[in-house]
């Protein structure tokens, strides 16, 4: 009996979990809204809807614009990370020995 109760509670928790939005669009009034499926996006805004869900196997990849932005951003991020590491190493080098 307890086992059935645990199973029922587990299934209830799975069903009751909120679903994450996958698409974001902006309507004519400039209000940004989110929808789970692209078919849930109203027809006039469907082509402009942007995928905001996870990427990976079986999921849409980055758009061409997003890929270009990532290519430009990666070297900037690497340079910032290198500078941060160099500053930390210098700080440790200059710190008095205990």
Order of alpha helices (4+ residues) and beta strands (2+ residues): alpha-beta-beta-beta-alpha
